[in-house]
Amino acid sequence: MIEDMLRTPAAMQDAERHTAHNYHPLPVVISSAEGAWVTDVDGRRYLDCLAGYSALNFGHRHPTLIAAAHAQLDRLTLTSRAFVHDQFADFCRELAALCGKDLVLPMNTGAEAVETGVKVARKWGYQVKGVPAGQANIVVAEGNFHGRTTTIVSFSTDSDARADFGPYTPGFRIVPYGDLAALAEAIDEHTVAVLLEPIQGEQGVVVPPAGYLPGVRQLCTDSDVLFIADEIQSGLGRTGTTFACEQEGVVPDMYLLGKALGGGIVPVSAVAADADVLGVLKPGQHGSTFGGNPLACAVATEVVRLLATGEFQRRSADLGERLHAGLHALIGKGLVAVRGRGLWAGLDIEPALMSGRVACERLMERGVLAKDTHGSTIRLAPPLVITAEEIDHAVAQLAAVLTD
């Protein structure tokens, strides 16, 4: 602890004196950023290989997105959904088209999108499927991370996220991730949805076995159950396709989106589904003061348009191959496993070598920012604007950390 304080910038020490300690950040204080790079208060630059947990897929201060935000700030920022503003229709229409769905419900945060998905699935179950009142259940996976609200942590298997926050919300069944037989066993006549991450990000970028997602899709179809895909981290170009589900040719009944949808400027999330699902909501049954506000819609519409070109998906796929090739070359040289798709990777470090936290601290000292999770695992999720040379630089710094 004393050593940590000695190397912690004064601005960070001051912040920690007045902040609840719900995070354990690296000892760096960022003051500006551009593209894939950030600069601290002392003028030192770092390659950002976390990208705000995928909230910065388009990099810091992408000029198209900044221009949209500036233009909207000069006109209108908030009306609430009591009125319709002139940015709302374009955003909803263009995002619905990107998702291949009829309707979009804008919210603010990823957790709000998940809560919305849970509410919609239950209401659909009662009104459309005919589940008896109060008996709906939703099947989720071990190792999930869908947010930190009291309902969401009720079905978390992470003790840090869940412990001491009860009593917990009922109505959820937890099965092993990637296990189709267990999923089939958990579904019954009162099941209204299966809620899954196509790739589990917080768990360490865990990719399910080949055929798992198509199997989930078929089970849901056969059982008259909604397949809800939480693409808040995995979606919007991160894995080399617009949605991670596309990697297996799967189309869920509902997408939960967030993070990158706000372009790294404002919090924006959304639920996308067809009218027979989202159409169960009626006025007064669900809402959000800031959901779908003009500033958010102006930025998010430009995000959708950037994705509509396919450029960022191609960059993620092509540069992802380079990233994973470099990382796999380090297996047996300090790494024991590499997982992921596109510009997203989970790396397991030899536990006897160092913890994930220590690895991230040493990477930071070498000018690369990453994030640890679950012991000796670290995650890399650089912005999709990163270059091939910058990827090589990040891998070289990791190699140096592992061999120092």
C-alpha positions in Angstrom: 0.0 0.0 0.0 2.8 2.5 0.9 4.6 1.6 -2.3 1.4 2.2 -4.3 0.9 5.6 -2.7 4.5 6.6 -3.4 4.1 6.0 -7.1 0.5 7.3 -7.3 0.2 10.8 -8.9 -0.9 13.5 -6.4 -4.1 14.2 -8.4 -5.1 10.6 -8.0 -4.3 10.5 -4.3 -6.6 13.6 -3.9 -9.4 12.0 -5.9 -9.2 8.8 -3.8 -9.6 10.8 -0.6 -13.0 12.0 -1.8 -14.2 9.0 -3.8 -15.8 5.7 -2.8 -13.3 3.0 -3.6 -15.3 0.9 -6.0 -12.5 0.8 -8.5 -8.7 0.1 -8.3 -7.4 2.1 -11.1 -3.8 2.1 -12.4 -1.7 5.0 -11.1 -2.1 7.2 -14.1 -4.1 10.4 -14.5 -5.1 11.1 -18.1 -5.7 14.7 -19.2 -6.1 14.4 -23.0 -6.4 11.9 -25.8 -6.5 11.4 -29.5 -7.2 8.3 -31.6 -5.6 5.3 -29.9 -3.4 7.4 -27.6 -3.9 9.2 -24.2 -1.6 11.7 -22.4 -1.3 12.0 -18.7 -0.9 15.1 -16.6 2.9 14.9 -16.9 2.8 14.8 -20.7 3.6 11.1 -21.0 1.7 9.3 -23.8 0.2 5.8 -23.6 -1.3 3.4 -26.1 -4.8 2.7 -25.0 -5.4 -1.0 -25.3 -8.6 -1.0 -23.2 -10.7 1.6 -25.1 -13.1 2.1 -22.2 -14.1 -1.6 -22.2 -15.1 -1.1 -25.9 -16.9 2.2 -25.3 -14.1 3.8 -27.5 -14.2 1.5 -30.5 -13.8 4.5 -32.7 -10.9 5.9 -30.7 -10.7 9.1 -28.6 -12.3 12.1 -30.1 -13.1 10.7 -33.5 -13.5 13.9 -35.7 -16.9 12.9 -37.2 -18.3 12.1 -33.8 -16.9 15.2 -32.2 -18.3 17.4 -35.0 -21.8 15.9 -34.5 -21.6 16.5 -30.8 -20.5 20.1 -31.2 -23.2 20.8 -33.8 -25.9 19.4 -31.5 -24.6 21.2 -28.4 -25.3 24.5 -30.2 -28.9 23.5 -31.0 -30.5 21.2 -28.4 -29.4 18.8 -25.8 -32.4 17.5 -23.9 -36.2 17.4 -24.2 -37.2 14.2 -22.5 -39.4 11.7 -24.2 -42.4 13.9 -23.4 -41.7 15.4 -26.8 -40.2 14.3 -30.1 -36.9 15.9 -31.2 -35.5 16.1 -34.7 -32.6 13.6 -34.1 -34.8 10.8 -32.7 -36.3 9.3 -35.8 -33.0 9.1 -37.8 -31.3 7.3 -34.9 -34.0 4.8 -34.3 -34.5 4.1 -38.0 -30.9 3.7 -38.9 -30.0 1.6 -35.8 -33.0 -0.7 -36.4 -31.8 -1.2 -40.0 -28.2 -2.0 -38.8 -29.7 -4.6 -36.5 -32.2 -5.9 -39.0 -35.0 -5.3 -36.5 -38.3 -3.4 -36.5 -37.9 -1.3 -33.4 -35.4 0.3 -31.1 -35.8 1.5 -27.5 -33.0 4.0 -26.6 -31.7 4.1 -23.0 -28.4 5.4 -21.5 -26.2 2.7 -20.0 -25.6 -1.0 -20.7 -27.2 -2.0 -17.4 -30.3 -0.1 -18.3 -30.4 -1.9 -21.6 -30.2 -5.3 -19.8 -32.9 -4.3 -17.3 -35.1 -3.2 -20.2 -34.5 -6.6 -21.9 -35.4 -8.4 -18.7 -38.6 -6.4 -18.3 -39.6 -6.8 -22.0 -39.0 -10.5 -21.9 -41.1 -11.0 -18.9 -44.0 -8.9 -20.3 -43.7 -10.8 -23.6 -43.9 -14.0 -21.7 -47.0 -13.1 -19.9 -48.8 -11.3 -22.7 -47.7 -13.4 -25.8 -46.5 -16.8 -24.6 -49.1 -17.1 -21.8 -46.9 -17.8 -18.8 -48.9 -17.5 -15.6 -48.4 -14.2 -13.7 -45.3 -14.0 -11.6 -43.8 -17.4 -12.8 -41.6 -16.3 -15.7 -37.9 -17.4 -15.5 -34.9 -16.3 -17.6 -31.9 -18.6 -18.1 -28.4 -17.0 -17.9 -24.8 -18.3 -17.9 -22.2 -18.7 -15.2 -19.4 -16.2 -15.5 -21.8 -13.6 -17.0 -21.3 -9.9 -16.7 -24.4 -7.9 -17.6 -24.0 -4.9 -15.2 -24.2 -4.1 -11.5 -27.8 -3.2 -10.6 -29.4 -5.2 -7.8 -31.4 -7.3 -10.3 -28.4 -8.0 -12.5 -26.1 -9.0 -9.6 -28.8 -11.3 -8.4 -27.8 -13.7 -11.2 -24.1 -13.0 -11.2 -21.6 -15.7 -10.2 -18.9 -13.2 -9.3 -18.7 -13.0 -5.5 -17.2 -9.5 -5.6 -20.1 -8.2 -7.7 -22.8 -10.1 -5.8 -21.9 -10.6 -2.1 -23.7 -8.5 0.5 -26.1 -6.9 -1.9 -29.1 -9.1 -1.2 -32.0 -9.9 -0.9 -31.7 -10.9 -4.5 -34.2 -10.8 -7.3 -35.7 -14.2 -8.1 -36.6 -15.6 -11.6 -33.2 -16.5 -13.0 -31.6 -19.9 -13.6 -27.8 -20.2 -14.0 -26.2 -22.8 -16.2 -22.6 -23.4 -17.3 -21.6 -21.2 -20.3 -21.1 -23.2 -23.5 -23.1 -26.2 -22.2 -26.1 -26.8 -24.5 -27.4 -29.9 -22.5 -27.5 -27.9 -19.3 -29.3 -25.1 -21.1 -31.9 -27.5 -22.5 -32.4 -29.0 -19.1 -33.0 -25.5 -17.5 -35.7 -24.4 -20.0 -39.3 -25.2 -19.1 -42.8 -24.0 -20.0 -42.3 -20.8 -17.9 -39.0 -19.8 -19.5 -39.3 -16.5 -21.3 -35.7 -15.9 -22.4 -32.2 -17.0 -22.6 -29.8 -14.1 -21.9 -26.2 -14.6 -23.0 -23.1 -12.7 -24.0 -21.9 -14.2 -27.3 -18.4 -13.7 -25.9 -18.0 -13.2 -22.2 -15.9 -10.1 -21.8 -15.4 -9.6 -18.1 -14.8 -13.3 -17.6 -11.6 -12.9 -19.7 -12.9 -12.8 -23.4 -14.2 -16.3 -23.3 -15.4 -17.6 -26.7 -18.0 -20.4 -26.5 -17.5 -23.7 -28.3 -18.2 -23.8 -32.0 -21.9 -24.5 -32.6 -23.0 -23.3 -29.2 -24.7 -20.1 -30.3 -26.6 -21.8 -33.2 -27.6 -24.5 -30.7 -28.9 -21.8 -28.3 -30.8 -20.2 -31.2 -32.4 -23.6 -32.1 -33.3 -24.4 -28.5 -35.0 -21.0 -28.1 -36.9 -21.3 -31.3 -38.1 -24.8 -30.5 -39.1 -23.8 -26.9 -40.8 -20.5 -27.8 -38.2 -18.6 -25.8 -36.5 -15.3 -26.6 -32.8 -15.4 -27.3 -31.4 -12.1 -25.9 -27.8 -11.3 -27.0 -25.9 -8.9 -24.7 -23.6 -7.3 -27.3 -22.8 -4.3 -25.2 -19.1 -5.1 -25.2 -18.9 -7.6 -28.1 -21.0 -5.7 -30.6 -20.5 -2.7 -33.0 -17.4 -3.9 -34.8 -15.3 -5.2 -31.9 -15.0 -8.8 -33.1 -14.6 -8.2 -36.8 -18.4 -8.2 -37.6 -21.1 -5.8 -36.6 -22.3 -8.2 -34.0 -20.4 -11.2 -32.4 -23.4 -13.4 -33.1 -22.7 -13.0 -36.9 -19.6 -15.0 -36.4 -21.8 -18.1 -36.1 -24.5 -17.0 -38.4 -27.0 -16.4 -35.5 -29.7 -13.8 -35.3 -31.1 -13.3 -31.8 -34.6 -12.1 -31.0 -33.2 -9.1 -29.1 -29.9 -7.2 -29.2 -28.7 -5.3 -26.1 -26.3 -2.5 -27.1 -24.3 0.2 -25.4 -20.7 1.3 -24.8 -19.5 2.0 -28.4 -22.9 3.3 -29.4 -22.1 6.5 -27.6 -18.9 7.0 -29.6 -16.9 7.6 -26.4 -18.7 10.9 -25.9 -22.0 10.3 -24.2 -23.6 7.2 -22.6 -26.0 5.6 -25.1 -27.6 2.2 -25.0 -30.4 0.6 -26.8 -32.6 -2.5 -27.1 -33.4 -3.7 -30.7 -36.1 -6.3 -31.5 -39.0 -6.9 -33.8 -42.5 -5.4 -33.1 -43.9 -8.6 -31.8 -41.4 -8.4 -28.9 -40.8 -4.7 -28.2 -44.3 -3.9 -29.1 -45.6 -5.3 -25.8 -44.6 -2.0 -24.1 -47.2 0.7 -23.8 -46.9 4.3 -22.7 -46.1 4.6 -19.0 -44.8 1.1 -18.6 -41.0 1.9 -19.1 -38.9 4.9 -19.7 -35.9 7.1 -19.0 -35.6 10.9 -18.7 -32.3 11.0 -20.7 -32.9 7.9 -22.9 -32.8 8.9 -26.6 -32.0 12.6 -25.8 -31.0 14.8 -28.7 -27.2 14.9 -28.0 -27.1 11.2 -27.6 -29.0 10.5 -30.8 -26.9 12.9 -32.8 -23.7 11.2 -31.8 -25.1 7.6 -32.0 -26.5 8.2 -35.4 -23.0 9.0 -36.7 -21.8 5.9 -34.9 -24.3 3.8 -36.8 -23.3 5.5 -40.1 -19.6 4.7 -39.5 -20.6 1.1 -39.0 -22.8 1.0 -42.0 -19.8 1.5 -44.3 -18.2 -1.8 -43.0 -14.8 -0.1 -42.7 -14.4 -0.6 -39.0 -15.6 -4.2 -39.0 -13.0 -5.0 -41.7 -10.3 -3.2 -39.7 -11.1 -5.2 -36.6 -11.1 -8.5 -38.6 -7.8 -7.8 -40.4 -5.9 -6.2 -37.6 -7.3 -8.7 -35.2 -5.5 -11.5 -37.1 -2.3 -9.6 -36.7 -2.9 -9.1 -32.9 -3.8 -12.7 -32.3 -0.8 -14.0 -34.3 1.5 -11.9 -32.2 -0.1 -13.0 -29.0 -0.2 -16.7 -29.9 3.6 -16.4 -30.5 4.0 -15.6 -26.8 2.3 -18.9 -25.6 5.0 -20.8 -23.7 6.9 -17.5 -23.3 4.9 -16.3 -20.3 1.4 -16.8 -21.7 -0.5 -20.0 -21.3 -3.6 -19.2 -23.3 -5.0 -16.6 -25.7 -8.7 -16.2 -26.5 -10.8 -13.8 -28.5 -11.9 -12.5 -31.9 -11.2 -9.4 -33.9 -9.5 -6.7 -31.8 -10.4 -8.3 -28.5 -8.3 -10.7 -26.6 -8.1 -12.4 -23.2 -4.6 -13.5 -22.1 -3.8 -15.9 -19.4 -0.4 -15.3 -17.9 1.6 -18.1 -16.2 0.4 -17.6 -12.6 3.8 -18.2 -11.1 5.2 -15.4 -13.3 3.0 -12.6 -12.1 -0.6 -11.5 -11.6 -2.7 -9.7 -14.2 -2.5 -6.6 -12.1 1.3 -6.6 -12.0 1.4 -7.2 -15.7 -0.8 -4.2 -16.3 1.3 -2.0 -14.1 4.4 -3.1 -16.0 2.7 -2.5 -19.3 1.7 1.0 -18.1 5.3 1.7 -17.2 6.1 0.8 -20.8 3.4 3.1 -22.2 0.6 0.6 -22.8 -2.7 0.6 -20.9 -4.6 -2.7 -20.4 -6.9 -4.2 -17.7 -6.6 -7.3 -15.6 -9.4 -9.6 -14.5 -9.7 -12.8 -12.5 -6.1 -13.3 -11.2 -3.6 -13.7 -14.0 -5.8 -12.8 -16.9 -5.6 -9.5 -18.8 -7.8 -8.1 -21.5 -6.8 -6.2 -24.6 -9.5 -4.2 -26.6 -7.7 -1.5 -28.5 -9.7 1.1 -30.5 -10.5 0.0 -34.0 -8.5 3.0 -35.3 -5.3 1.4 -34.1 -2.7 0.8 -36.7 -0.7 -2.4 -37.5 2.5 -0.7 -36.2 0.8 0.2 -33.0 -0.4 -3.4 -32.5 3.1 -4.6 -33.0 4.3 -2.1 -30.5 1.8 -3.3 -27.9 2.7 -6.9 -28.4 6.4 -6.1 -28.2 5.9 -4.3 -24.9 3.9 -7.3 -23.5 6.7 -9.7 -24.6 9.2 -7.5 -22.8 7.0 -7.5 -19.6 6.8 -11.3 -19.7 10.5 -11.8 -20.1 11.8 -9.0 -17.7 
